[in-house]
Structure formats: structure tokens, C-alpha cells
């Protein structure tokens, strides 16, 4: 093959990109990566149901799903990997626009959600990592080909979406940052040259209101634009019994603007967006209260000692009783520039991106109406820059490949602020004084918790963390057609990362600043000044490889068998949630090693009955070493446990997944997907102990052989979608979705007090569509969580053997009026 000289269009395009500093937001269709630009169609991703003016063959078949799992446009059924896709039309029909609800449609996906910072995604039970700015997520989230450095960046209204793809298993060879569990790839709709406009208004229970607007169309012969606006409000569904009012309210808005330029042989897409949220999302309730450790008070004893009213402990009531502020603010945005150039038979792609994310919470963290922890929260300021270059070869030869380079820089800072109330000592400290000796901790008969010593009461403590990350990678993946039916795929990525960190706690503002032991020892351990720079440097530099080897065989045109061996890594990090275990265990205890996974997969994809039935199955066995987690450990002489970021040992996740889709009759589609997953700790001998073992006060417990936190054994998602044409200008669509998952351990210690019981969520809607000339009017009636299932999205432990959880959204009935016009 002769490489042609660089054409003038490429030189011009590179000149454009060299002067462009925009970066990501929402936006890149699945046709925009890899395929020659002459074949790229704007908004070409198919809907779940074919349009009525489609061809007769399409009307009698399931639509083709196009994905970019291998950085080029391919039919999903031809890609030898475990991937599930949801179209934007399906998301709209189900009324799903939040990332935590994607688990209702996609197999093996689990979302742990509190506030934006306390959110994480897990695939096959892997990825429930703690909220810590010094850690990378196990599940990579990509928005329009741009990696989101923090999971909280995906907590926004995801509207005007083209398609969502879930890739399960390590995906490091082709996606920007290494991942050990998989990738959630979100693609928004690109600008269209055909004019389209939409106004939408929704109203539902709890005075919930949704307003959205869209315009897209040609600005000139070469330029097209698209702008989307969204506003969401909800009064909340958690009742505060202390003074009334509701929590878990929603008040957010966002906007996104795009420009698309089409030249001779190249396309340039520019995106900018901004989103803001100010509400009480993340308000948790007490899900359980266990017996306290020796020398400490349990919940009822704390309430008696502080004069607090009894707190509701039943999460099904969706009630709390707090006296402090519960509020959060999140603002994010950025820009991206994607350039795709036809270079002869090759396609060259450049993606330049910049994003920011600011998060500020205020929480009453004691979950009572006593002034114990009046305000507790970690604010975040995150900035990231990335650049990716890819070269895709023609795909019609014996050998095709994608080559690329990737660069990522992230600067993230956080601020832990604690405002201790007047009753902090009674609510937090032990009833005797711990003293470290050579033989261990001894307890002196001095009651710190009676409030007379002012150890923590009325104090203010501020800690600051910082992590800088520079990551560079070279990657390649190719397909060798041994025969027309037998293909060998190999991928390799080498990533080199440098991280530096810093953790510091300032001198507290305290009612009494003790200098006399043992009171000074206890006070300094909890709020005393400490600076990591006084003890050395927090620095990591690592070379992380990712590999993939897949053999696929197509015995018939509509069948595919494949076997995959893959390896993925995510980098190590630092504990910068305050100063963590630094003062007690030294600066080295703030470091955590990389997390590594090896995956073996066998899969089968097939289409039957003239493309009316699609059936995909796969078996997987993933072994993870040095799984990253945050545990609380008791240190000799310490009054309260310290947070330690650690590698827990080994984890295994193995099971089976299925994804079925069938066209039962014209306009009637049934979907059924799910998984059976056996995710257990193979070795976790230094685990935190659950509250039920605290009376014996073991130093640590073993969770080896037990289920992984947040990993349901079973998940099942089913959906029914029907479209009926009553008259040429009048049609109606019915959508029904039921998502069920088995019980899981909510907290890392596997306590029964944080057990999330099995639950199922039923959503239903019907939409009446009336079309006249070029205008369309739609009226939708919908129900979210129709059966009013009471469930928790996440659960975890706090102090004094108290466990809290984030309740899911209750039944919400509403209506939407939508007007589409040129």
C-alpha cells in the first residue's frame, strides 16, 4: 500500500486544530470515529423502533445498531466484545436522563449514588471505589469521546443523547484512560443541516418540572449548529421531621451549544456546555444502627446524652431528623474540538478537550437533631485537559488497525471542612480515654464524652488536598482476517503516568486548645495540624500496560463466536480525604498501589428469524489484584478510627450475561437483558469489622470468600415497546420497563445494618403523537417507579455503628407536552 502525500485539506485542518483550545461537552455521533467522512451521516444512529416511512425490510426487522467500540463505525453484532446499547429514543421513552438510572436498562451495571462526589459506577461488581480525589475510577465514563476524570462529572441532565454503550471488561487498549471494569460511552446528537426544533414541558408529583428546548439546523452551506437547554426541579422525597420541609430536592439546569463544519474530506465539530445544580440531593437516611464498640455510645445513648429526639431508623419511611444545613452546589462545563479527516483511504481523528468541575457540599453529618456535626463536607475544584490522535486504516482489507496517542492532565484540589457542634464530644468521643502503650491501648477512667473538656466541641477544622496527574499513552489495535470467517484481534497500550499529591490539615479553631496529655493527644489526633510535606513527597510514576487478544469466528452470516483474554490497569493514588491515616500511620500509608485485572471471556452473538430476534450471551471470569478501597482502622491510642486507603487483596467476578431483543410483531419490541454474577473477595484479611462484631472489638476482620460490596448476584432488565399507527397523522407509543436486582452488601464491612434488599422498579409511559405538515405535537403520560418500590441506591457506615443510605426516587406520575417544528 502506498501512503499518499498529506493533502491540502489535512494541512488546513491541522492548522485549524492547532489554533483551537476548545474541549468537550456533549456530542459525537457513533458515525464520527473511524469511517471515511464521505460515509458519515449526521444523526444516523437508528432508533429502537424503525420509523413508519422506512423501507419494508426495515419495518419487518430489528434496526441495525452501530457502535464505535473499536474506534470505527461497526455493527454491534460484528464486534467480538460484550457490549450493550441503548438509543436516545429509548431513553426518552423511559424518561431516563440521569446516569444512576442507566442500570435499569443495561446489564451488569450498578450505580452507587449520593451526592455528585459520592457517586461511582461498577460493572460486574467491580468499581465501587471510594470518593477520593486521589483515585481513578475503575469504570471509565466517556462523553463524546472525552474521558471524564471524576465520576461526578456525569451527574447532570443527559438529554439529547444519540446512544449509550456499555462495554464490559477491561477496555484500556483503545479508550483514553486505563480501566479495569469497563466503559460507559455516552454520545450526544450532532448538529443537523435539516432544521429541527423542539419545545418540551413536563409536570409531575412533588411539583416536579422539566423544561427543555432544542434547535438544530444549517447556518450556511458548510456550517450547522445545535443548541440544547434543560431545566429540572423537584421538591424532594425525604421528609425532615425536625421543623418540616423536604430534602433530596432537585434544582439544576444546563445548556450545550455545537457547531459542525463539513469541508472537502474533513469535518470539524465544536462543543461547549455548562451545567449547574443547587439543591439538597444526596440527603441520606439512617438505614440501621448497631451496637457500639466498647467505651463508645450507640445511637440511642448518643441521643439521650445530647438531648436529641429519636431518629427514624427505617429507610422505607424516607424520613430523617436533622438540625443542620443540607445543601450542595455543583457547576461544570467545558469544550471540545473534534476533527476527522479523510487522508486517502485512512481517517485521521483529533480530539482536543478541556473540562472543569466545582463541587461544594454542606451536610448535617450526625443524622440527628443534636448539634454534633453541624457542617461536614468535601469541596472539589477539578480541571482537566486531554488530547487524542487516532489513525484508522481502511477496514476492507485483510488487515485493518487503529493507531493512536493520548495525553491527559488533571489538577484537582479538595477542601474538607468540619464544623463541630457544642455536643460533638458527647456524640463522637469515647466515655473513657484511650492511651497508647507498648502492650496496646489502655483506657483511663476519664469520660471525654461528658462535654466538660471541650476536645472537639465547637471546633472548626479545615484540611486541604491536591493531586496533579500527567498521563501519556501510545496504543494500537488491529484485526487480521485469517479467513473471511476467522479473525484475530490484538491490542496493546502503554501508559506512563506521574502523580504528585499533598495533604495538609490546618491548626484548628477550638474552644479549648489542649497542651496537656491525654487531652492534647486525643485532640491532636482528630483535628491537630499536619502537613505531608514535613514527612516527604507524595509522588508516583508508573508504566501500565493493557493488552487484548480476541479470536472470533463467524460460522454463519448472523452468528459470531469469540474468545477474549484481556488485561487492564488503573493507576495508584493517594488518600487526600483530609489527612486520613497520615498522622497516625505515616505518609506511606497515604499511598495506594495500582489496581490490575485479568479477564477471560467467551461470547456468542446471533440473529434469527430474518433479523427479528437478536440473542447475545457471554461468560466471563475476571480476577482483580490490589483492589482499591477505603477502610476505617483502629489505631492504638486513637479515640476514633482513622481512614486508610488500601489495596484489599484479590477479587474474583465470574458469571454469565445475556442480551435479548425481539420484534414480536410490527411495531412491538421486547427486550430482556441481565446477568448472574458471583463477585467475591478471594483474599481480604484486613477488612473493617461490621457493627455486629464491635462488642468484641477485633482489630480487623476477614471478608475472604464473602460477596463484594455493591455487587448484586442477579440483575434483570425487561422492556416492552409498542408503536401503533391509528391514522396517517396519528400514532401512539407504549413503553414498559421493569428492572430488578437482588440484595447486596451496601457497606464495605458487609454489615447487615447496611444490607440493600432486593428490589424492582417499574416504569411505564404512553405517548400520543399527532403530525400535520411539518409540525408534530406529542402528549406523554408517564409513571416512574409505578409500584412505589422503596429501595436504597447506596449505603455506608458513619460513626457510632450508624449506617445510612440514599433512598431511590418514589413513585412519580406526570405528563409531558412536546412540540416539534421546523
N, C-alpha and C positions, 0 to 999 in steps of 0.2 A: 504494500500500500504506500503510495506516495503522499507525503504531507504537503499540502498546498501552502504557498506563502500566505502570511496574515493579510486578509482582505481589508480594504479601506473601512468597511463597516465595523470591523473589530477594533481597528485603531481608534476610530471615532468613539466607539462605545467605551473603550478603556479610558479615553480622555474624559468622558462624562463621569465615569465612576470614580476617577482619581480626584475629581473636584467635588464629590458628593459625600457629605458626612451624616446623611440621614440613616435611620435604622428601623427596628421592627415595630410592628403594631399588630394588626390583624391581617392577614391577607396573603395568600398564594394558592392558586388552584392546583389541583393534582396534575394538570397537564403541563405545568410550567417548569418542571425539572426533568431534564434529560431528553425529551423528544425534540426533533427538529422543529424550529419555530413555525415552519410552513404548515405543520400538522397540529399546532396548538390552537384549540378553540376556547375562547373565553367562556367560563361557566359551563363547561362541558360535562362535569360530573353528573351522573344520572341520579334521578330521584328513585326512591324505593318503588314507587308505582309509576309505570310509563304514562306519559300524557296521552289524552284521548286522540290527539292528532298524529301520534306516532304511527309507524308502519304496522301492518297487520302482524308481521312476525314478532315485532317487539311487544305488541299487545298481548300475544299469547305466550310470552317468555318472561323470565325474570330479567331485569335490566343488568347490563354488564357493569361491574364495579371496577373502577380504575384507581390504582394506588401508586404511590411513589416510594414504596418500602425500600427499593433498591436504587433510589435517586434517579429513576427514569419512569416514565408512564408505562404501566403494565396492567393487564387484567389480574385482579386479585387471585383468581383461581389458577393462574400460571405461576404464582410466586411461591416457592417452597419454604414458607415460614408460617408460623402461627399468627395470623392477623385477622382482626375483625373490624368491620367498618360500619359507621352509622352516617347516613346522609343528613344534610341540613334540613331537608323536608321532614325526615323522621323526627329529628329533634324538635322542630316546630310543631309537628302534630302531637307530640307528647308534652309540649310545654317545658322542655328541659333546656336551660341556659346557664346552669352552674356546674362546675367541674365535679363537685361532690355527688351530683346526681347521675353522672355518666355510668356509675356502677350499676344502675338499673337497666342498662342496655347492653353492656359489654361484659363478656365472661372473664372471670379471674381478676377483675379489678376491684379494689377495695379502697375507699376514701375515708380517711380519718380527718374530721374537720371540726375545728373550734373557731377561733379567730383566724384571720388570714395567715398569721405567723404560725399558729398551731395547726397546720394542715399538712397532710402528706398523702401520697398515693402508694399503694402496694399492688404488685402483680404476683399472683401465685403465693401470697403470704410474705413476700419479700419487699421491704421498703418502708416499714413503719418506723422510720428513723426519727429521733427526737428533733424538736425545733431548736436548732442551734446554728448560728451563722458561720460556725467553723466547719460545718459538714456539707458534703454534696448529697443530693437526693439519690436514692437507688433507682428511682423511676425518672427517666428524662422526660420533661414536658417541652414540646416544641410548638410554637405558634408561628405559622407561616415561615417555616424553615429556620426559625430563630430559637435557640436554646434559652429557656427561662432559668436563670441561676438560682432562684428561690421558688419553692412551690407556691408561696403566697402570691406570686405574680399572676397565677392563673385564676385567682379568686376575684372574678369580675363577671359582668354580664357578657356571656359569649353568644352574641347574636350575629345574624347574617353569616352563618357558618356554611361552608361548602361541604365539608366532610370531616369526620373524626375517625382516625385509625388507631387501633391498639395493637402494638407489636409486642408479643410476649417472648421473654427470654432475653439474654444479653444481646445488645444491638450496637456495640461500640464500633464496629468496623466502618460503618457509613454515617452514623449520626455524630454530631459535633462533639459531645462530651461522652466519656465512657459511662455505660450504665450496666448494672448487674442484674436488674429485674426486667427491664423492658422500656418501651417508649410510648407515650401518648402524643400522637401527632395531630394537631388541630390546624385546619386550613380554612381560611375565610374566602368569601366570594370576591373575585377580581372585578374591576370596572368593566362594564359592557358598553359597546358602541351603540347598541339598541337601547333606546331610552326606557327606563323603568323607574317608577316612583311608588312609594308605599307609605301610608299612614296607618298606625295601629294603636288602639287604646284598649286596655283590659282593666276590669274591676272585679274584685273578689272579696272573700271573707277577710276579716280583720282590717277592713279598709285598705286592702292591698290594691295598688295601682301600678300599671305598667304602661308607659308611653314610648313608642318607637317611631322613627321616621327614616326613610331611605330615599336617596336619589342616585341614579347612575345613568350615564349617557355620554355621547360624543361631545367633546369640546372643540374639536376640529377634525380634519381628515386623519390625523395621526394620533391625537390625544383623546383619551377618555378619562372620566372622573367618576368617583363614587364617594358618597358621604353617608354615614350612619350615625344616628343619635339614639340613645336609650336612657330611660329614667325608670327606676324601680323603687317602690315604697311598700312597707308593710309595718303595721303597728306592733308586731311581735306576738309570740305564743307562750312565753314563760311569764307567769304572774309573780310579782314581788309582793309578798304578804306584809312586808314592812312599809306601810304607807301607800300601798296600792301601786298601780301602774304595771306596764308590761315591759319585758326585756326580750332580747333576740329580735329587735326591730331591724328593719332594712331601710336604708336611705342612701341610694347610690345612683350615679349617672356616669355616662361615658359617651365619647364621640370618637369617630375614626374617619379619616379622610385619605383617599387614594388617588393617584394619578398613574395612568398607563400610557406609555408611548410605544407605538409599533413602527419600526423602521424597516428597511430592506435587509432582512436577515437577522434582526435583533429586536428584543423587547426590553423595555425598562419599566419597572414597577416601583413606585414610591409610596410609602405608607407612613402615616403619622397618627398617633392616638393619644388619648388621655382619659383616665377613669379615676373617679374619686368616690369614697364611701365614708359616711359619718353616721354611726348608729351604735346599737348595743349588741351586734352579732357576736357570738362566742360566749354568751351568758350560759353557764353550766348550772346544773342542779346536783344536789347530793344524791348519789346512787346507792351508797352503802356506807355504814360506819361500823368498824370492827373494834375489838378490844385493844386498848392502848398497851404500849410496851411498859415494862416495869419502870417506875419512877415518873411516868407521864400520865396525863389525864385523857380519857376518851371524850367523845363529843358531848355526851350528856354531862360529864363532870366539868368540861370547859364552859358549857352553857350555865351551869349552876354557879361556877366560880366568878364568871363575868357578868352575871345577871341577864344573860341573853334569853330571849324567848326560844321555845323549842323549834328546831329547824325541821322542815319537811324532808324526810329521807326516802320517800317513794318517788322515783323518777317519772312514773306514769302520770303523776299529778301535774307535771310541768310547772312546779312551784318552787320558789326559793324565798329566803327571808334575809335580805342584806340591807345594810345601812349606809354603805359607801357608794362611790361613783362606779358606774359600769358603762364604759364608753370606749369606742375605738375610732380611729381615723386612718384611712389608707388612701394614698394617692400614688398613681403610677402612670407611666406613659413611655413614649419613645418614638423612634422612627426607623425605617429600614429602606434599603435600596437594593433591588434585585435586578440584575442584568443577565439576560440569556441571549447568547449569540450563536448563530449558525456559522461554524467555521468549516467550510466544506461539508463533509458528511458528519462532522463532530459537532457537539454542543458544549460551549463553554459557559459556565454559570458563576456569577459573583454575587455574594450576599453580604452586604455591609450592614451592621446593626448596632444600635445603642439603645439601652433601656435604663429606667430608674424606677425605684420603688421606695416609698416612705411609709412607715407604719408607726403609729403611736397609740398604745392602749392605756386604759385606766380600769383597774379591776379591784373590786372588793374580794380579796383572795381568801378570806377566812370563812365565807359562806354562812355567816351568822349575822345577827343584828347587833353584835357587840363590837366595839372599836378595837379590833385586834390588828388586822392588816387592812388599813383604810385604803391604801392605794398601792398596787403592785403591778408592774408591767415592764416589758422589754420593748423599747422603741428601736426601730431599724432604719438605717439610711443606706440604700444599696444603689450602686452604679455599675453597669456592665457594658463592655464593648466587645464586638466579635466581628470576624472577617472569615469568610469561607470561599474557596475557589474550587470548582469541580470541572473536570473534563470528562464528558461521556462519549464513548465511541459509538459508531453505528451498531445497531442491535440485530442486523440481518445476516451477519457472518458467522463463521464457525466459532470465533472468539469475540466477545464483547466485554467491556470493562468500564469502570469509573475510577478515576484518579483524583486526588484532592489534597488540599492543605487547609488547616483550620487554626485560627488564633482566637483566644478568649482572654479577656482581662476583667477582673471583678474587684471592686473596692467596696467592702461592706463594713459598716460600723453599727454598734448597738449600745444601748444605754439601759441598764437595769436600775429602776428607781423603786425604793421601798419606803413607804410611809407607815411606820409602826404606830398604832393607836395606843391610847392610855392603858388598855388592857392586854397589851402584847405579851407581857411576862406571864400573866395568868393563862393566856390562851396557847402559848407556844413552849415555854420553858419547863423543865422537869421540876418535880416537887422536892428533889434533892440535888445536890451539887456534884457534878462529875469531876473527878480528879485523876489525871493520868499517872500511873506508877509503873515500875518495871514489871509488875505482875499483871498489869492491865488497868482497867478503870475501877476505881473505888468511889463510893457515893457518900458524901458528907451530909449530915442531917441539917442542912441549911436549905430552906424552902425558897428557891429562886422565884417560884411561880406565885408567891403571895402578893406580888406587886410592890413591895416595900423597897426593893433595891434598885428599881428603875434601870434594869440591864438593857432591855430593848424598848420598853415602853416610851412612846412619844419621840422616838429617834427617827432620823432621816438618813438613809444610806443610798449612795449612788456609786454604781460600777460601770465601767466602760470597756468595750471590747472592739477589736479591729482585726480584720483579716484581708490581706491582699493576695490575689491569685493571678498567676500568669500561666497560661496553658497553651501549648502548641502541639500540633499533630500532623502527621502525614498518613494518608490512608489509600488503600486500593482494594477493589473487589472486582472479580471477573467471573464470567461464565464460559466454560468450554463445552461445546456441543460434541460429545464423544460420538453420538449418533443423533438423529433427529428426535429420538425419544429419551436419550440418556444424557444428562447434563451434570457437570461437576462445577460447583461454585466454591470459590475460595476467597477469603477476605483477610486483610491484615491491617492493623492500625497501631502506630507507635505514638504514644502521648507522653510528653515531658511537661511536668508541672512544678512550679516553685510557689510555695505558700509561706507567708510570714504573718505572724499574729502578735497580738498584745492584749493583755488583760490587766485591769487596774481597778482597785476599789479605793475611793477617797476617804479621808478622815470623816467619820460620821458627825452629824449634828445630833447630839444626845442630851437628854435632860440631865443625866449624870455621866461624866466620863471617868470610869474607874481606873485607878492605877494600883489598886491593892488586890492581890490574889485572895481567893479564887475568882472574885467577881471580874477582875480585869481579864483573866484567862477566858472566861465564858464570853464576855462582851467582845473581845478582840477576835475570837474565833468566828463570831457571827457577823460582825459589822466593822471590825478593825481595818485600818488601811493596809493595802498590799499592792505591790507592783511587780509584774512578771519581769520587767527589765532589770530589777535588782538581783535576779537569780539566773540570768542567762537569756538566750534568744529562743523564741518560738519560730522555728523555721523547718520546713520540709521541702525536699526536692526528690522527685520520683519519676522513674521511667516506667510507664504502664503499657503493656501490650494487650491488644484484643485480637482474637482470631476467630475465624469461622470456616467450617468445611461442611459442605452440603452435597449430597448425591441425590438427584431427583430423576425419577423415571415416569414417563407418560405412556402407559400401556395402551391407552385409547385417547381419542381427542378430548374427551371430557373427564379424564381421570388423571390424577397426579399422586404419586407416592414419593416420599422424601425422608431422608435421614440426615440429621444435623448434629455436629459437635461444635460447641462454641464456648468461648472464654471471654469474660468481661471483668473489668475492674473499675472501682471508683476510688478516688484518692483519699489519703488520710486527711486528718484535720486537727483542729484544736477546740477545746472547750472554752468558749468565750461567753457563756451564760453567766455573767458576773465573773467571779474568780474561781468558782467551782471548788475543786479539791486542792487548788494551788497552795493555800496557806497551811493546810493540814498534811498533805502528802507530797508537796514539792512540785516544781514546774514541769517535771517529766510526766506527771500524772495528768496534765492537761492535753497531752498528745494522744492521738489515736492512729493506728496503722490502717493501710488501705484495706478495703473490702473486696474479696475476689470470689467469682462464681464460675463454675463449670457446668455446662448444660448439655444433656443428651436428649434428642427429640426425634420421634417417629411420627410422621403425619400422612394423612390421606385426604385428598380433596377430590370431589366428584360432582358432576351434574347429570341429572337423569330426566326422563320423561320429556325429552325435547326442550331442555333448559327450563323446565317448570319446577324442578326440585334441585336444590343445592345442599350437599351434605359434606361437611368437613369434620374430621376428627384428628386428634393428636394426643400422643403420650409424651410425658416429659419427666425428666429426673434432673433436678438442679441441686448442686452441692455448693454451699457458700461457706467460705472460711473467713475468720476475723470479722464476723458480722458486727456492725457498729450499733451501739446502744448507749443510753444514758441510765445509770443506776445510782441509787442513793445508798451510801455505805456508812456504817457506824465506825467512827474512829475513836480510839482510846482517848478519853478525857474530853471529848466533844459533847456539848449539850444536845445538839441537833445533828442528824445525818448530813453528810456532805455529798454533793453531786459529782459523780465521776463519769466521764466519757470513756468508754472502754470497748474493746473487741471481745464479744461474749464467747467466742469459740466457733463451733461449727453448726450449720443449719442444713437441713435437707427438705426439699419441697418436691414431691412427686405426685403425679396424678394423671387425669385424663380430662380433655376439654372437647366440647362439641359445639358446632355452629350450624344450625339447620334453617333453611329458608325455602318456602314452597309457595307456588302460585296455585291455590286451591281451585279457583275459578277466575273468570275475567274480573279484574279489579279487586280480588280478595287474596291477600298475602298473609301467611302465618310464619312467624319466626320463633325459634326456640334455641337458646344457647345456654351454656352453663359449664360447670366444672366440678370435679371431685378432686380435692387437693389434700394430701397428707403432708402438712408442713410441721416439722418438729425440730427441736433443738437436739442435735446429736451430742453436743457437749456444751453445757452451760453450768459450771460448777460454782461460780462465784456470783450467783444471781441474788437480787434483793428478795427479802422474805415477805410473804403476804401477812396481812394484819392478823389472820387467824393463828399464826405461829409466834406472834410478838410476845405473848406472856413468857415463853421460854427464852426469849432474847438471843437467838442464834446470831452469829456474826454474819453469816450468809447462808443461802440455801442452794440446792441443786435443782435445776429445771431440765436436766438432761432427760431426753425421751418424752418431754411434755410438749404440748401444742404451742406453736409460735403465736405471740401476741398479734391480735387483729387478723388472723388467718382463718376464715370460715372453711369448714370441711366441704360444704356443699354451697354452690350458688346456681340458681336457675332463673333465667330471664325469658319471659314469653311475651309475644306481641301479636296482635291481630289488627290488620289494617284493611279497610274496605272502602272502595270508591264506587259510587253509583251515579249514573247519568240519568236523571229523571226527564230532562228535556235538553235540547241542544244548548240552551243558555243556562241551565240549572243543574248542578251536581251537588253531591253530598259525600263527605268522607267521615268514616267512623274509625276511631283508634282506641285500642285497649291494650294495656301493658301491665303485666304482673311480674314483680321482681322479688325473689325470695332468697334468703341466705340463712345458713344455720348459725348456731350460737358460737361466740368467740370469746377469748380472753381479752378483756379491754385494757388491762394494765400489764406492764412488763413482769410483775411478780406473780401473775396468774391467780390473783385473789378472787374468791367467789363473790366478794363485795363489788367487784368491777366487772362481773360477767355480763356481757351483752347477749341477751336472749335472742333466739331465732325470731325473725320477723319477715313479713311480706308486705310490699307496698303495691296498691292497685291504683293506676291512673286511667282515666277514660276521658274521651272528648268526641264531639261531633261538630263538623264544620259544614255549613250550608254556603255554597258558592254560586253567585249569580253574575253572569257575564253579559255585557251588552257593548257591542262595538269593541273598543279597546279598553274599556273600564271593567273592573271586577270588584264586586262587593262581597265580603265574607263575614259571616257571623258564626262564632265558635262558642259552644258551651262546654266547659271542662271541669274536671274534678281531679285534684291531686290528693293522693292518699285517701281515696274514696271511703275505705273502711275505717279510717281514723286509727290506723295502727300506731301504737305507742312504742317507740324504739329509740335507741341511742346511736348516734353516729360515731362517738368515741367515748372512752372512759379512761380514767387515770387516777393515781394516788396523789394526795397532798399530805399535809401534816396530820398528826394525831390519829392515824388509821382511818382517815376520812377519804372516801373515793367519790369523784364527781364525774358527771357525764354530760355530753352535749345532746339534748333531745332533738330528734328529727322533726321536720315540719308536720303539723297536724293536718287534718282534712281541710282542704281549701276548695271551695266551689266558686266559680266565676264565669265571666263571659268576655269575649274579645270581639271587637269590631275592627275589620281590616279593609282598607280601600286601596286598590292597586290601579294606577292610571299611567298613561304615557308621560 
